[in-house]
Amino acid sequence: MSLKMTAEKNEHIHPDDLDFLSFHVHQSFRSKKHAINQGVIYVYCPENMEEKILSVVNGYDFKIILNDYSIRDFSKKVICHYQSASLSPKQKHFLINATECGAWVEPLVSYLDERLSHTEVELLHSGYFLHQKAFSILSTKRTQVAKRFVDIFMAILLALLTLPVLFITALLIKLESKGPIFYKQKRTGQYNQEYYVYKFRSMAQNAEEKGAQWASKNDSRVTRVGQFIRKTRIDELPQIINILKGEMSIVGPRPEREYFIKDLEKNIPYYRFRHAVKPGVTGLAQVSYPYGASLEDAVWKHKFDIYYIKHHSLLLDMKILVLTVKTVLFGMGR
């Protein structure tokens, strides 16, 4: 008896562990994708995962039909699998047959990745990360060298272009309030190694004398100069030093403090995977998601960070930099 369940949503996916279907089979159908009806997605998964999938995709603009093994016409159908290693041999054969008959077949998380441009972190499992060769930023030395070259070039160029801004900002901070012009704070970087991040001081001196706390949108601790340099991201410019030292990249996940990470990783799946790469002065999460300091906001930012690590390219970095420039010019930042 087939089980049909529907839900609405709009999201992206990542390659699951489907050992019986090679990655090359999926690639051969890329050219057909736009000819396929994407309004209905057929998903095949272990029965105990059905409720979880429906809860995650609830609200998107396409229908989900779960575990319908009765269909025989596979033309123009999108078929996805989730935790396929747990399916029975007969169920796996059904998916192989669907591929042979012209269906678009790929891992659910991967499909959602491409469709939504962010990763549904609630559906992540170990198989997603074990396909490391798909993470070019992690596995390809040439990509890493090219990214480091761009980082150094952009850091030097940025320092030269913003030299007047750096001096004016330093002067205004000093005139408005007592305290140092710069401040440094421990953040967790690549491979979970802590380092000191440098920023222009945007808060009153001793702003955290009562302990670490999230910064809020209308934080009373922020000075008038601080409000402006936060909106325009000028407060981040001293991180040029961190880039030249090799602790940060121009583009990457936002660096966070270990104090908050220990709490966030209890609630957000694979939160520390963001530390597989260097943190960035700007990033996909910063330009794609509005300001927020709640757990829900952290989850959404993680969706963009994981997507960035998986789908990194120099072109994506350039797009993020263009969006960052718009943020700076129009004051749309935090």
C-alpha positions as CSV (number, residue, x, y, z in Angstrom):
1,M,0.0,0.0,0.0
2,S,1.6,3.3,-1.0
3,L,1.8,6.2,1.4
4,K,1.1,9.6,-0.1
5,M,1.7,12.7,1.9
6,T,1.9,16.3,0.8
7,A,3.5,19.4,2.1
8,E,4.6,22.8,0.7
9,K,8.0,24.4,0.8
10,N,10.9,25.8,-1.3
11,E,14.4,24.6,-0.4
12,H,17.7,23.1,-1.5
13,I,19.6,19.7,-1.1
14,H,22.9,18.0,-0.8
15,P,24.4,14.7,-2.0
16,D,23.3,11.9,0.4
17,D,25.0,8.5,0.7
18,L,23.4,6.5,-2.2
19,D,26.0,3.9,-2.9
20,F,24.1,2.1,-5.5
21,L,23.7,5.2,-7.7
22,S,26.9,6.9,-8.8
23,F,27.4,10.7,-8.8
24,H,27.9,10.5,-12.6
25,V,24.4,9.2,-13.1
26,H,23.0,12.3,-11.4
27,Q,25.2,14.6,-13.5
28,S,24.0,13.1,-16.7
29,F,20.5,14.4,-16.0
30,R,21.6,18.0,-15.2
31,S,20.7,19.2,-18.7
32,K,17.2,17.8,-18.3
33,K,16.4,19.5,-15.0
34,H,14.4,22.4,-16.4
35,A,12.3,20.1,-18.5
36,I,11.1,18.3,-15.4
37,N,7.9,19.1,-13.5
38,Q,9.3,20.5,-10.2
39,G,5.9,21.2,-8.7
40,V,5.7,17.7,-7.3
41,I,8.7,15.9,-5.6
42,Y,8.7,12.2,-5.0
43,V,10.8,11.3,-1.9
44,Y,11.9,7.8,-0.9
45,C,13.1,7.3,2.7
46,P,12.9,5.0,5.7
47,E,9.4,5.1,7.1
48,N,10.6,6.5,10.4
49,M,11.9,9.6,8.6
50,E,8.6,10.5,6.9
51,E,7.3,12.8,9.7
52,K,10.6,14.6,10.0
53,I,10.8,15.3,6.3
54,L,7.3,16.7,6.2
55,S,7.9,18.9,9.2
56,V,11.0,20.4,7.5
57,V,9.5,21.1,4.1
58,N,6.2,22.3,5.4
59,G,5.5,25.7,3.9
60,Y,7.4,25.5,0.7
61,D,5.8,26.0,-2.8
62,F,6.0,22.5,-4.0
63,K,4.3,19.2,-3.1
64,I,6.0,16.2,-1.5
65,I,4.8,12.7,-2.1
66,L,6.5,10.1,0.2
67,N,7.3,6.5,-0.6
68,D,4.9,5.9,-3.4
69,Y,6.3,2.7,-5.0
70,S,3.2,2.2,-7.2
71,I,4.2,4.7,-9.9
72,R,5.4,3.2,-13.2
73,D,5.6,6.3,-15.5
74,F,8.8,8.1,-14.5
75,S,8.9,10.7,-17.3
76,K,9.4,14.2,-16.2
77,K,9.4,13.3,-12.5
78,V,11.7,14.5,-9.8
79,I,12.6,11.6,-7.5
80,C,14.7,12.2,-4.4
81,H,16.1,9.8,-1.8
82,Y,17.0,10.3,1.9
83,Q,19.1,8.0,4.0
84,S,19.0,5.6,1.1
85,A,21.5,3.2,2.8
86,S,18.7,2.2,5.1
87,L,16.3,1.2,2.3
88,S,15.7,-2.4,1.4
89,P,17.3,-3.9,-1.7
90,K,13.9,-3.9,-3.4
91,Q,13.4,-0.2,-2.6
92,K,16.9,0.6,-3.9
93,H,16.1,-1.3,-7.1
94,F,13.0,0.8,-7.6
95,L,15.2,4.0,-7.6
96,I,17.7,2.4,-10.0
97,N,14.8,1.5,-12.3
98,A,13.5,5.1,-12.1
99,T,16.9,6.4,-13.2
100,E,17.0,4.0,-16.1
101,C,13.5,5.1,-17.1
102,G,14.4,8.7,-17.3
103,A,13.4,10.1,-13.9
104,W,15.4,12.9,-12.3
105,V,16.9,11.1,-9.3
106,E,19.2,12.7,-6.6
107,P,19.6,13.0,-2.8
108,L,17.0,15.1,-1.2
109,V,19.3,17.5,0.6
110,S,21.3,18.1,-2.6
111,Y,18.1,18.8,-4.6
112,L,16.9,21.3,-1.9
113,D,20.4,22.9,-1.9
114,E,20.2,23.8,-5.6
115,R,16.5,24.8,-5.5
116,L,16.6,26.9,-2.3
117,S,20.3,28.2,-2.3
118,H,20.6,27.2,1.3
119,T,20.9,23.9,3.1
120,E,18.2,22.3,5.3
121,V,20.4,21.6,8.3
122,E,17.6,19.6,10.0
123,L,17.9,17.0,7.3
124,L,21.7,16.7,7.5
125,H,23.3,13.4,8.4
126,S,26.8,12.0,8.3
127,G,26.6,10.9,4.6
128,Y,26.3,14.5,3.5
129,F,29.8,15.3,4.9
130,L,31.5,12.1,4.0
131,H,31.4,13.0,0.3
132,Q,34.3,15.3,1.0
133,K,35.5,15.4,-2.7
134,A,32.3,17.3,-3.4
135,F,33.5,20.1,-1.1
136,S,36.1,21.6,-3.4
137,I,37.1,24.3,-0.8
138,L,38.2,21.4,1.5
139,S,39.6,18.9,-0.9
140,T,41.2,20.8,-3.8
141,K,44.5,22.4,-3.0
142,R,44.3,24.6,-6.1
143,T,41.0,26.1,-4.8
144,Q,42.6,26.8,-1.4
145,V,45.6,28.5,-3.0
146,A,43.5,30.6,-5.3
147,K,41.3,31.7,-2.4
148,R,44.3,32.7,-0.3
149,F,45.7,34.7,-3.2
150,V,42.4,36.6,-3.6
151,D,42.3,37.2,0.2
152,I,45.7,38.8,0.3
153,F,45.1,40.9,-2.9
154,M,41.7,42.1,-1.6
155,A,43.0,42.8,1.9
156,I,45.8,45.0,0.5
157,L,43.5,46.7,-2.0
158,L,40.9,47.3,0.7
159,A,43.5,48.8,3.1
160,L,44.7,51.2,0.4
161,L,41.2,52.3,-0.7
162,T,39.8,52.8,2.9
163,L,42.9,54.4,4.4
164,P,41.1,57.8,4.8
165,V,38.0,56.1,6.3
166,L,40.2,54.2,8.8
167,F,41.8,57.5,10.1
168,I,38.4,59.4,10.2
169,T,36.7,56.5,12.1
170,A,39.5,56.3,14.6
171,L,39.3,60.0,15.3
172,L,35.5,60.0,15.7
173,I,35.6,57.0,18.1
174,K,38.2,58.8,20.2
175,L,36.3,62.0,20.3
176,E,32.9,60.5,21.2
177,S,33.8,58.2,24.2
178,K,36.6,57.1,26.5
179,G,38.4,53.9,25.7
180,P,40.6,52.4,23.0
181,I,39.9,52.9,19.3
182,F,40.2,49.2,18.6
183,Y,39.2,46.1,20.6
184,K,40.2,42.5,20.2
185,Q,38.1,39.5,21.2
186,K,38.6,35.8,21.1
187,R,36.8,34.0,18.3
188,T,36.8,30.4,17.1
189,G,38.4,30.0,13.7
190,Q,39.3,27.2,11.3
191,Y,39.8,23.8,12.9
192,N,38.3,25.2,16.1
193,Q,41.4,27.1,16.8
194,E,40.8,30.3,18.8
195,Y,42.3,33.6,17.7
196,Y,41.9,37.3,18.4
197,V,39.6,39.3,16.0
198,Y,40.3,43.0,15.6
199,K,37.5,45.5,15.2
200,F,36.8,49.2,15.7
201,R,35.2,49.7,19.1
202,S,31.5,50.4,18.6
203,M,30.3,50.0,22.2
204,A,30.9,51.9,25.3
205,Q,33.9,50.9,27.3
206,N,33.3,47.9,29.7
207,A,30.2,47.0,27.7
208,E,30.4,43.4,28.9
209,E,31.4,43.9,32.5
210,K,28.4,41.7,33.4
211,G,29.5,38.9,31.2
212,A,29.2,37.9,27.5
213,Q,25.8,38.6,25.8
214,W,24.3,38.7,22.4
215,A,24.4,42.0,20.6
216,S,20.9,43.2,19.7
217,K,19.7,45.4,16.9
218,N,19.0,48.5,19.1
219,D,21.7,47.7,21.7
220,S,21.9,50.5,24.3
221,R,25.6,49.7,24.7
222,V,26.4,50.9,21.1
223,T,27.6,54.4,20.7
224,R,26.4,56.8,18.0
225,V,29.5,56.4,16.0
226,G,29.2,52.7,16.7
227,Q,25.7,52.5,15.2
228,F,27.0,54.0,11.9
229,I,30.1,51.9,11.6
230,R,28.0,48.8,12.3
231,K,25.4,49.6,9.7
232,T,28.1,50.2,7.1
233,R,30.4,47.4,8.3
234,I,33.2,49.9,8.8
235,D,33.8,48.3,12.2
236,E,35.0,45.2,10.4
237,L,37.8,46.9,8.5
238,P,40.6,46.2,11.1
239,Q,40.1,42.5,10.3
240,I,42.3,43.2,7.3
241,I,45.0,42.3,9.9
242,N,43.4,38.9,10.5
243,I,43.3,38.2,6.8
244,L,46.9,39.0,6.2
245,K,47.8,36.8,9.2
246,G,46.0,33.9,7.6
247,E,43.4,33.7,10.4
248,M,40.4,34.9,8.3
249,S,39.3,35.1,4.7
250,I,37.5,37.9,2.9
251,V,34.4,35.6,2.5
252,G,33.4,32.9,4.9
253,P,31.2,32.0,7.9
254,R,31.0,34.8,10.5
255,P,33.4,34.0,13.4
256,E,31.7,33.3,16.7
257,R,32.8,33.2,20.3
258,E,33.3,29.8,21.9
259,Y,31.0,30.8,24.8
260,F,28.1,30.9,22.4
261,I,29.2,28.1,20.1
262,K,29.1,25.6,23.0
263,D,25.4,26.5,23.5
264,L,24.5,26.7,19.8
265,E,26.0,23.3,18.9
266,K,23.6,21.7,21.4
267,N,20.6,22.9,19.3
268,I,22.0,23.2,15.7
269,P,23.1,20.0,13.9
270,Y,26.7,20.0,12.8
271,Y,27.2,23.6,13.9
272,R,31.0,23.2,14.2
273,F,31.3,22.1,10.6
274,R,31.5,25.8,9.7
275,H,35.0,25.7,11.2
276,A,36.2,23.5,8.4
277,V,37.0,26.8,6.6
278,K,38.4,30.1,7.7
279,P,35.8,32.6,9.0
280,G,35.1,35.6,6.8
281,V,34.8,39.4,7.2
282,T,31.6,39.0,5.1
283,G,29.7,35.9,4.0
284,L,26.7,34.4,2.4
285,A,24.8,34.4,5.6
286,Q,25.5,38.1,6.3
287,V,24.3,39.2,2.9
288,S,21.3,36.8,2.6
289,Y,19.8,37.0,6.1
290,P,18.7,40.1,8.1
291,Y,20.0,41.0,11.5
292,G,19.0,38.7,14.3
293,A,20.3,37.3,17.6
294,S,17.9,34.4,18.4
295,L,18.4,30.7,18.1
296,E,16.2,30.7,15.0
297,D,18.4,33.4,13.4
298,A,21.5,31.3,14.2
299,V,19.9,28.3,12.5
300,W,19.1,30.3,9.3
301,K,22.6,31.7,9.2
302,H,24.0,28.1,9.6
303,K,21.9,27.0,6.6
304,F,23.7,29.6,4.4
305,D,27.1,28.8,5.9
306,I,26.8,25.1,5.2
307,Y,25.6,25.9,1.7
308,Y,28.6,28.2,1.1
309,I,31.1,25.5,2.2
310,K,29.5,22.9,0.0
311,H,29.1,25.1,-3.1
312,H,32.0,27.5,-2.8
313,S,33.5,29.0,-5.9
314,L,35.4,32.1,-6.7
315,L,32.3,33.3,-8.6
316,L,30.1,32.9,-5.5
317,D,32.8,34.8,-3.5
318,M,32.6,37.7,-6.1
319,K,28.8,37.8,-5.9
320,I,28.9,38.0,-2.1
321,L,31.5,40.8,-2.3
322,V,29.2,42.8,-4.7
323,L,26.3,42.3,-2.2
324,T,28.5,43.4,0.6
325,V,29.5,46.6,-1.3
326,K,25.7,47.4,-1.6
327,T,25.3,46.8,2.1
328,V,28.1,49.3,2.9
329,L,27.0,51.9,0.4
330,F,23.3,51.9,1.5
331,G,23.9,51.1,5.2
332,M,21.9,47.9,5.2
333,G,24.1,46.1,7.6
334,R,23.4,44.9,11.1
